[in-house]
Amino acid sequence: MSSETNKRLQAKLEGFSEITALTQRAINAAMVKLVTDKPEVARVNCKTKRGDSIKATINRPQAALKVTGSSRADIEYFAHFGSGTLHFNYDPPLDFDMKDWVVAFNVKIDSIEVKSGSDEDRQVRGAIQQPGDFSIKSLFLTFNSGDIINPNMDHCNFKGADLDKDDILTLGGLLAKWYIEEGPMVDRRNRTIGYGVHTPDPSSMNEQAPTFPPTSLKFQTYEYIAPGKTAPEEGIPQGDNNMLLYLQMTENKPFPSAAILNYSGNYAASGMDGTMAIEREIFLDKYLLRTKTPELLHVFNHATYVWIKSASVDKPTEVNWEIGVGDSIHSYKPEFFRWEPTGTMSWAWGLPQKTIEQYYKNEYQPGYRYGRLTVDCTTSNHMSTRPGSNVIDVSGKSDIKVEGSAGSSSPWTPWAAKYGVHVWLEWKTTITIKAVDTGGLRIDLDLDESNFKTNSDPIYFKGDEAYGITRESVEKRQSKVVDDLKATLKSSPFKEIKEKLQDNLNSTARFVVPGLGTFRYKDPVFNDKGDLFIQVAYQ
């Protein structure tokens, strides 16, 4: 993997449940879309009592995220003017053509709950198309007159116009009046840069996966550090990969105690619009590997479990055994089928389990006669994935071995019979995590019949056929085990689980940007810790 990919997969959630990282590039694309769709918000028309005025059009508002220092709510705002006139009512009057001017000043990020039932609330809900009981939080820019009348001169460009300090102060005052007091930016919706959702009732948003919907969220800026570099860059376009983070908790858990999320890697690689990251505990442990009903991946362990339903040597000539395939006796105790981690991104179930359900050995020998029986049932299932992949490999083997013998060492009527049975199921499948273009996840489970193969060795039979112990009777028992394996696979709820995997997360997380644009979701992969990273692209 490239170093760019490595730095992305190294990023950690550090105790947050979910993080959505939107790059400066994506935020600015959203701001441009807003003025394109609503050109009235970019028309500056403002006048002072003295008669100074601006009549101009901003064709490109931009934001540069500040990603160093202890405050992570600061942004530098750039107003790129396409045309217009700055008029000073001096004696004589003085006019400046504002074509291609750039005025830069500091702003802050703030958030507020959107009023339920308002036009804004209805618009955002319509764009998200997310069912359930949830609240919407608006993330917006706050303008301060002190910052606007003292612009960042190093980043301003007046195209050679000779403006003195008083001129700059007047220009700043006009812009402050327009942004804060009387222009369209007074309406918070016109300076909103994103919306997030949270809910007091997660199950109302996703009954089958209630650990996914966020119950609280906050925001901060976050740095991008290029491979080979040790510090971030700020500005436009140097800082286009810096990010604004939506930091979310689920299940009403508290936020981590640290004031800010410190750098651990790049959530979004260079050129990406952003990433949605879901903690492994939510996606793997509490969803795919959950033990509560309805179970998902634990069903593989239920369906492939082979065990000794009965085994006995009551008489030398009565060596009896029956194999159970698929589980019924442990259904009330789902923890029995829990996948256990064997590494950061691997799990196993089945071994070692040499209990009475899996292993039986007994001998009955009164006098000259004897009967012996050994039954060994082993189920060994494995699951794994790897960083940078969106595929989980699942496989297993259910192995049944039976050895029986009976006979008599009597010098008058000696006889002996010995047999062996070996039946096994080998299977493998893949779980592929895909992104739904309009938001959410889709999980595909490959259930092709060729993935599940039942096999048996030719039976071993040696000796005399007597007292009902015959080659034919042993072959019938082996055939029954094979048939039971096949029948259990056909009756297992794999198809139902496949449908749940495909539907449960289809609308679990959707985000809206200004102008009610949305993001496309694509290319989910696991990071180094098993968290799921989904690339988001502005559309």
C-alpha positions in Angstrom: 0.0 0.0 0.0 1.2 3.6 -0.7 2.3 5.8 2.2 -0.8 7.9 1.5 -3.0 4.9 2.1 -1.0 3.9 5.2 -1.4 7.2 6.8 -5.2 7.0 6.3 -5.4 3.5 7.7 -3.4 4.6 10.8 -6.0 7.1 11.8 -7.7 6.2 15.1 -11.1 7.1 16.6 -9.7 7.4 20.1 -12.9 6.5 21.9 -15.4 8.2 19.5 -18.1 6.0 18.1 -18.2 7.5 14.6 -16.4 10.3 12.9 -17.3 12.0 9.6 -14.3 14.0 8.2 -15.1 16.5 5.5 -12.1 18.1 3.8 -11.7 21.8 3.3 -12.0 21.1 -0.4 -15.5 19.6 0.0 -16.6 22.4 2.3 -15.6 25.0 -0.2 -17.3 23.1 -3.0 -20.5 23.2 -0.9 -20.1 27.0 -0.3 -19.7 27.6 -4.0 -22.8 25.5 -4.7 -24.8 27.5 -2.3 -24.0 30.8 -4.0 -24.6 29.2 -7.4 -28.0 27.9 -6.4 -28.9 31.0 -4.4 -27.1 33.9 -6.1 -28.9 36.5 -4.0 -26.7 35.5 -1.0 -23.6 36.7 -2.9 -24.9 40.2 -3.8 -23.4 42.8 -1.5 -25.4 46.0 -1.4 -24.6 48.1 1.7 -24.4 51.8 2.5 -23.3 53.9 5.5 -24.9 57.0 6.8 -22.0 59.0 5.4 -22.7 57.6 2.0 -19.9 55.1 1.6 -21.2 52.0 -0.2 -20.5 48.6 -1.7 -22.4 47.2 -4.7 -20.6 43.9 -5.6 -21.0 40.2 -6.2 -19.0 37.5 -4.4 -18.5 34.7 -6.9 -16.5 32.4 -4.6 -16.7 32.3 -0.8 -14.0 30.0 0.6 -12.9 28.8 4.0 -9.4 27.9 5.2 -9.6 25.6 8.3 -7.2 26.4 11.1 -5.8 23.2 12.4 -3.0 24.2 14.8 -3.3 25.4 18.4 -5.7 24.6 21.1 -8.8 26.1 19.5 -10.3 23.9 16.8 -13.3 26.1 15.9 -11.4 28.8 13.9 -11.6 29.4 10.2 -10.2 32.0 7.8 -12.9 33.2 5.5 -12.1 34.5 1.9 -14.6 36.6 -0.1 -13.6 36.5 -3.8 -15.3 39.3 -5.6 -16.3 38.8 -9.2 -17.4 42.4 -9.8 -18.5 45.5 -8.1 -17.7 49.0 -6.9 -16.5 50.3 -3.6 -17.5 53.9 -3.2 -16.0 56.4 -0.6 -18.1 59.5 -0.2 -15.1 61.7 0.1 -14.6 65.2 -1.3 -14.1 64.4 -4.0 -15.7 61.0 -4.1 -13.5 58.0 -4.7 -14.5 54.7 -6.4 -12.7 51.4 -6.8 -13.4 48.5 -9.2 -13.6 45.4 -7.0 -13.2 42.9 -9.8 -11.1 40.0 -8.5 -10.6 41.5 -5.1 -10.1 39.1 -2.2 -10.9 40.1 1.4 -9.8 37.6 4.1 -10.9 37.7 7.8 -11.4 35.3 10.7 -14.6 33.6 11.6 -15.6 30.8 14.0 -17.7 27.6 13.8 -20.7 27.2 16.0 -23.7 24.8 16.1 -27.4 24.9 17.0 -30.3 22.6 17.1 -32.6 23.2 14.1 -36.1 23.9 15.3 -38.4 20.9 14.9 -41.1 21.4 12.3 -39.4 24.5 10.7 -39.0 24.9 7.0 -35.3 24.1 7.5 -36.1 21.0 9.5 -38.4 19.7 6.8 -35.9 20.5 4.0 -33.1 18.7 5.7 -35.2 15.7 6.6 -36.3 15.5 3.0 -32.7 15.4 1.8 -31.6 12.9 4.4 -34.6 10.6 3.9 -33.8 9.0 7.2 -36.7 7.5 9.2 -37.1 7.7 12.9 -37.1 10.2 15.8 -34.0 12.4 15.5 -32.9 16.0 15.9 -30.8 18.0 13.4 -27.9 20.1 14.3 -26.7 23.0 12.1 -23.0 23.7 11.8 -22.5 27.3 10.7 -20.1 30.2 10.5 -20.3 33.1 13.0 -19.1 36.5 11.8 -17.6 39.0 14.3 -17.4 42.7 13.4 -14.0 43.1 15.2 -12.5 40.4 12.9 -14.1 41.8 9.7 -13.0 45.4 10.2 -9.5 44.1 10.9 -9.0 41.8 7.9 -5.9 39.6 7.4 -4.0 41.9 5.2 -1.4 39.3 4.3 -4.1 37.3 2.6 -6.1 40.2 1.0 -5.7 41.2 -2.6 -7.0 44.6 -3.7 -5.4 44.3 -7.2 -3.1 47.2 -6.7 -5.8 49.6 -5.3 -4.2 52.2 -3.0 -6.2 51.9 0.2 -5.0 53.5 3.4 -5.9 52.4 7.0 -9.0 54.5 7.1 -10.2 53.0 3.8 -9.6 49.5 5.1 -11.5 50.3 8.2 -14.4 51.7 6.2 -14.4 48.7 3.9 -14.4 46.4 6.9 -17.3 48.3 8.4 -19.4 48.0 5.3 -18.8 44.3 5.1 -19.5 43.8 8.8 -22.8 45.6 8.4 -23.7 43.4 5.4 -22.6 40.1 7.0 -24.0 40.7 10.5 -26.8 43.3 10.3 -28.7 43.5 7.1 -27.5 41.1 4.4 -28.7 37.6 3.6 -26.0 36.2 5.9 -28.1 37.3 8.8 -30.1 34.2 8.1 -28.1 31.4 9.6 -29.1 28.9 6.9 -27.1 30.9 4.4 -23.9 30.4 6.4 -24.5 26.8 7.3 -21.7 24.5 6.2 -23.2 21.2 7.3 -25.9 19.3 9.2 -25.6 16.4 11.5 -28.2 14.2 13.2 -28.5 12.7 16.6 -31.3 10.9 18.4 -32.7 10.1 21.8 -34.2 6.9 20.5 -31.7 5.0 18.3 -34.0 2.0 17.6 -36.5 4.4 15.9 -33.9 5.1 13.3 -32.6 1.6 12.9 -34.4 -1.1 14.9 -32.1 -3.9 13.6 -28.9 -1.9 14.3 -29.6 0.5 17.1 -25.9 1.0 18.0 -25.3 2.9 14.8 -27.4 6.1 15.1 -25.5 8.9 16.9 -26.9 10.1 20.2 -24.6 13.2 20.5 -22.2 15.0 18.3 -19.7 17.9 18.4 -17.2 19.4 15.9 -13.6 20.4 15.5 -11.0 21.0 12.8 -8.3 18.5 12.2 -5.0 18.5 10.3 -3.8 16.6 7.2 -0.1 15.8 7.2 1.3 14.7 3.9 3.5 11.6 3.7 7.1 12.6 4.5 6.0 15.7 6.3 5.9 16.4 10.0 3.5 19.4 10.1 0.3 20.4 8.4 -0.2 23.3 6.0 -3.0 25.9 6.2 -4.5 28.1 3.6 -6.0 27.7 0.1 -5.1 25.5 -1.7 -2.3 24.3 0.6 -4.7 23.2 3.3 -7.4 21.7 1.1 -6.9 18.3 2.6 -7.4 19.6 6.2 -10.7 18.4 7.7 -13.7 19.4 9.7 -14.7 16.5 11.9 -18.2 15.5 13.0 -17.4 13.7 16.3 -20.3 11.4 17.3 -21.1 9.1 20.2 -23.7 6.3 20.2 -25.8 4.6 22.8 -25.7 7.8 25.0 -22.1 7.2 25.9 -20.1 10.3 27.1 -17.5 12.0 24.9 -13.8 11.1 25.5 -12.3 13.4 28.2 -9.6 14.9 25.9 -10.5 18.5 24.8 -9.6 17.8 21.2 -9.0 14.8 19.0 -5.2 14.8 18.4 -3.6 13.7 15.2 -3.1 10.0 14.6 -3.4 9.8 10.8 -5.3 11.2 7.8 -8.9 10.3 7.9 -9.2 11.4 4.3 -6.3 10.8 1.9 -5.2 13.5 -0.5 -7.8 14.3 -3.1 -10.7 12.8 -1.2 -13.7 14.8 -0.1 -14.0 13.0 3.1 -14.4 9.8 5.1 -17.0 8.4 7.5 -15.4 6.2 10.1 -17.3 3.7 12.2 -15.7 2.2 15.3 -15.1 -1.6 15.1 -17.0 -2.2 18.3 -20.2 -0.8 16.6 -19.8 -2.5 13.2 -18.1 -5.8 14.1 -18.7 -6.6 17.8 -22.2 -5.1 18.3 -23.6 -5.7 14.8 -22.0 -8.5 12.7 -20.9 -10.5 15.8 -23.7 -9.8 18.1 -25.2 -12.7 20.1 -28.6 -11.2 20.7 -31.5 -12.1 18.4 -31.6 -11.9 15.5 -28.1 -13.1 15.3 -26.0 -12.6 12.2 -22.6 -14.2 11.7 -23.1 -16.5 14.7 -25.6 -18.3 12.6 -22.7 -20.0 10.8 -21.6 -21.5 14.1 -25.2 -22.6 14.9 -25.6 -24.3 11.5 -22.3 -26.1 11.2 -22.0 -27.3 14.8 -21.7 -31.1 14.9 -22.1 -32.9 18.2 -22.9 -36.3 19.8 -26.6 -36.6 20.2 -26.2 -40.1 21.7 -23.5 -42.7 22.1 -23.4 -45.9 24.2 -22.0 -49.3 24.5 -24.8 -51.0 26.5 -23.9 -54.5 25.3 -21.0 -55.8 23.3 -23.3 -56.2 20.4 -25.0 -52.8 20.9 -22.5 -50.1 19.9 -24.8 -47.2 19.2 -24.2 -43.6 18.1 -26.1 -40.7 16.6 -24.7 -37.3 15.4 -26.5 -34.0 15.8 -26.0 -31.5 13.0 -26.9 -27.9 13.6 -27.9 -26.8 17.0 -31.1 -26.8 19.0 -29.9 -27.4 22.6 -27.9 -24.2 22.9 -30.4 -21.8 21.3 -31.3 -20.4 24.7 -27.6 -19.7 25.4 -26.3 -17.7 22.4 -23.0 -16.9 24.1 -22.1 -20.5 23.4 -21.6 -19.6 19.7 -19.7 -16.4 20.3 -16.8 -15.7 17.9 -13.7 -15.2 19.9 -10.9 -12.9 18.7 -7.6 -14.4 17.8 -6.0 -11.2 16.6 -6.9 -7.6 15.8 -8.8 -8.7 12.7 -9.4 -12.4 13.1 -11.8 -14.6 15.0 -12.4 -18.3 15.6 -15.0 -20.6 17.1 -15.1 -24.3 17.9 -11.7 -25.4 19.2 -10.7 -26.6 21.7 -14.0 -28.3 22.7 -13.4 -31.8 24.0 -16.5 -31.9 26.1 -19.0 -34.8 26.4 -20.9 -33.2 23.4 -17.9 -33.5 21.1 -16.0 -36.5 22.3 -17.0 -39.9 23.6 -14.9 -43.0 24.3 -16.1 -46.1 26.1 -15.6 -49.8 26.3 -17.8 -52.7 27.6 -16.1 -56.0 28.2 -17.8 -58.7 30.3 -15.9 -61.9 30.0 -14.9 -62.9 26.5 -17.1 -60.4 24.8 -16.3 -56.7 24.2 -17.7 -53.6 22.6 -15.7 -50.4 22.0 -16.7 -46.9 20.7 -15.0 -43.7 20.0 -16.8 -40.7 18.6 -15.0 -37.4 17.8 -16.9 -34.3 16.6 -14.9 -31.2 15.8 -16.2 -27.9 14.5 -13.6 -25.3 13.7 -14.7 -22.0 12.1 -12.5 -19.0 11.2 -13.1 -15.4 10.1 -10.7 -12.7 9.2 -10.1 -9.5 7.2 -7.2 -7.2 6.8 -6.4 -3.4 6.7 -7.4 -1.8 3.4 -9.9 -4.5 2.5 -13.7 -4.5 2.4 -14.0 -8.3 2.4 -14.4 -10.6 5.4 -13.4 -14.2 4.7 -15.3 -16.8 6.7 -14.7 -20.6 6.5 -14.9 -23.7 8.6 -14.8 -27.4 8.8 -17.1 -29.8 10.7 -15.4 -33.1 11.1 -17.0 -36.4 12.4 -15.0 -39.5 13.1 -16.5 -42.7 14.5 -14.5 -45.9 15.3 -16.4 -48.9 16.6 -15.6 -52.5 17.3 -17.3 -55.6 18.8 -16.6 -59.2 19.1 -15.7 -62.2 21.3 -12.4 -63.8 22.2 -14.2 -67.0 23.2 -12.1 -70.0 22.1 -15.3 -71.7 21.1 -17.1 -69.0 19.1 -14.7 -66.2 18.3 -15.7 -63.3 16.1 -14.7 -59.7 15.6 -15.9 -56.7 13.6 -14.2 -53.3 13.4 -15.4 -50.2 11.4 -14.6 -46.5 10.9 -16.6 -43.6 9.6 -15.3 -40.2 8.5 -17.7 -37.5 7.3 -16.9 -33.8 7.0 -18.3 -30.5 5.9 -15.9 -27.8 4.5 -17.2 -24.4 3.6 -16.0 -20.9 2.9 -17.8 -17.7 2.0 -17.1 -14.0 1.8 -18.9 -11.0 3.3 -18.4 -7.9 1.1 -19.1 -4.5 2.5 -20.3 -2.0 -0.1 -21.4 1.6 0.1 -24.8 2.7 -1.0 -24.4 5.6 -3.3 -27.1 7.7 -1.6 -25.8 6.9 1.9 -25.5 4.0 4.2 -24.0 0.5 3.7 -24.9 -2.7 1.9 -23.4 -6.0 3.0 -23.3 -8.9 0.5 -23.0 -12.5 1.6 -22.0 -15.1 -1.0 -24.2 -18.2 -0.4 -23.4 -20.1 -3.6 -24.0 -23.8 -3.1 -20.5 -24.6 -4.3 -19.1 -22.9 -1.2 -20.5 -25.7 1.0 -19.1 -29.1 0.3 -20.0 -32.3 2.2 -17.6 -35.3 1.8 -17.0 -38.7 3.3 -14.3 -41.3 3.1 -15.2 -44.9 2.1 -16.1 -46.7 5.3 -13.6 -48.9 6.9 -15.0 -52.4 7.7 -13.0 -55.4 8.7 -14.0 -58.7 10.2 -17.2 -60.7 10.7 -20.7 -59.5 10.0 -22.7 -60.5 13.0 -25.4 -59.4 15.5 -26.5 -56.6 13.2 -23.1 -55.1 12.7 -22.7 -55.2 9.0 -21.0 -53.2 6.3 -24.4 -52.2 5.0 -25.6 -51.0 8.4 -22.5 -48.8 8.8 -22.9 -47.4 5.3 -26.5 -46.5 6.1 -25.4 -44.6 9.3 -22.7 -42.7 7.4 -25.2 -41.8 4.6 -27.6 -40.5 7.3 -24.9 -38.2 8.7 -24.2 -36.9 5.2 -27.9 -36.3 4.5 -28.3 -34.6 7.8 -25.5 -32.2 7.0 -27.0 -31.3 3.7 -30.5 -30.9 5.1 -29.3 -28.7 7.9 -27.5 -26.4 5.5 -30.7 -26.1 3.3 -32.8 -25.3 6.3 -30.4 -22.8 7.9 -31.6 -19.2 7.9 -28.6 -18.1 5.7 -30.9 -16.4 3.2 -32.8 -14.5 5.9 -29.4 -13.4 7.3 -28.3 -12.3 3.9 -31.4 -10.1 3.5 -30.9 -8.6 6.9 -27.3 -7.8 6.1 -28.4 -6.1 2.9 -31.1 -4.0 4.4 -30.2 -3.2 8.0 -27.7 -0.5 7.3 -29.1 0.8 4.0 -30.0 4.2 5.6 -27.9 4.2 8.7 -25.9 7.3 8.1 -26.6 10.2 5.7 -25.3 13.7 5.8 -26.4 16.9 4.1 -24.5 20.0 3.1 -25.5 23.6 2.3 -27.9 23.8 -0.6 -29.2 20.4 0.5 -26.6 18.6 -1.5 -25.5 15.2 -0.4 -22.5 12.9 -0.5 -21.9 9.7 -2.4 -20.5 6.9 -0.3 -18.0 4.5 -1.8 -15.0 2.2 -1.2 -15.4 1.1 2.4 -12.3 -0.5 3.9 -11.0 -1.5 7.4 -8.3 0.5 9.0 -5.4 -1.0 11.0 -7.6 -1.3 14.1 -10.6 -2.8 12.4 -12.6 0.4 12.2 -14.6 0.8 9.0 -13.6 3.8 6.8 -16.1 4.8 4.0 -15.0 7.4 1.5 -17.5 10.2 0.9 -17.6 12.3 -2.2 -19.5 15.5 -2.7 -22.2 15.5 -5.3 
